[in-house]
């Protein structure tokens, strides 16, 4: 069985969340995009301050 270390799994989860965020942003669904990332951050407190998540939320506030 393949096992991945926690930091690698965290990066995969962040990448998936950002992919979904970008999809909602491309569809013009700003509230859905922000809600997705905020929910992800709440559900994963250890990743709440991940630099890529913080930057994505900041960019959505500028739009």
C-alpha positions in Angstrom: 0.0 0.0 0.0 1.3 3.5 -0.9 1.6 5.8 2.0 2.2 9.6 1.7 3.7 11.7 4.4 1.4 14.3 5.9 3.0 17.4 4.3 2.6 15.9 0.9 -1.1 15.0 1.5 -1.6 18.6 2.8 -0.1 20.0 -0.4 -2.4 17.8 -2.5 -5.4 19.0 -0.5 -4.4 22.6 -0.8 -4.0 22.1 -4.6 -7.4 20.6 -4.9 -9.0 23.4 -2.9 -7.3 26.0 -5.0 -8.3 24.3 -8.2 -12.0 24.4 -7.1 -11.5 28.0 -6.0 -10.1 29.0 -9.5 -13.1 27.2 -11.1 -15.6 29.2 -9.2 -13.7 32.4 -9.8 -13.6 31.7 -13.6 -17.4 31.2 -13.5 -17.8 34.6 -11.7 -19.0 33.0 -8.5 -17.0 35.0 -6.1 -19.0 34.2 -3.0 -18.9 30.5 -3.7 -15.1 30.7 -4.2 -14.5 32.6 -1.0 -16.9 30.3 0.9 -15.0 27.2 -0.4 -11.7 28.5 0.8 -13.0 29.7 4.1 -14.7 26.4 4.8 -11.5 24.5 3.8 -9.5 26.7 6.2 -12.0 26.1 9.0 -12.0 22.4 8.5 -8.2 22.2 8.3 -6.9 24.6 11.0 -3.3 23.4 10.5 -3.5 24.7 6.9 -5.4 27.9 7.7 -2.4 30.1 7.1 -1.0 28.2 4.2 0.6 30.9 2.0 -1.2 29.9 -1.2 -4.6 29.9 0.5 -3.9 33.3 2.1 -2.9 34.7 -1.2 -5.9 33.3 -3.0 -8.3 34.9 -0.4 -6.5 38.2 -0.6 -6.8 38.2 -4.4 -10.5 37.4 -4.2 -10.9 40.5 -1.9 -9.3 42.7 -4.5 -11.8 41.6 -7.2 
